[in-house]
């Protein structure tokens, strides 16, 4: 279990947070943040998403996670809605989170057909551990009395992700071109055996400088060896989400890395 912003958490911590009565939990979805207005879906930068969507009622703006652009979102489709910024032509950004949730309740009560594409993300005031266990991507904890919508990332929210590991074969590297990082690897190219053939599957860019330096300086001792990689979800292809280097595995053979 992993809590975003660098801190680890466990089931006891989730239960303690739940017991305060000051937090709610929502599912964490893999996809792209999107804002929906009319028949337009746009990114944080205002760029239009090339996804067809049903028309929202006039004067309605929703925010959610669009099932688009990632392997994990394939098959989910639509958009998982977790906030509302405009309702019946009036801005509700200034309202605290509880007030905006009331507006969402009213919208879905009056136009239930929206749920065919714009799914309302569930919110749990209890059962945080069970919610975490049931969600493939993990959960997001938000203060019950969260304030007005400010946009962007919210530091007080806590993403509690599912952390896993996998073993990969070291197949190559890419040299860093960043200033001050001469002689360091930007990433390690890793792979595994798929249908009996060794193929590249993932680039591991998150690693200590000592590892990034060693890969370049002592490449012959790395090539073809096995490394353990942490990640937040394994795709059917054998690739993984947000990979990061953990350690070398001299006890493992390359042929053991099968996907």
Protein Blocks (a to p, Z undefined) as FASTA:
>chain_A
ZZehhiacdfklmmmmmmnopaccddddeddddddehjaccdfkopacfbdcddddehia
cdddddehiaklgongpaddfbdfbgghiafklpcfklmmmmmmmmmmmmmmlmmmmccd
dddfehklmmmmmpmnbpcdddfklccdeejadfkbccdddddddddddfbdcddfbehi
ghiafbdcddddeehiacdfbdcfbdcfklmmmmmmmmmlmgopacddddebdcfkopae
hiadfbdcfkbcfklmcZZ
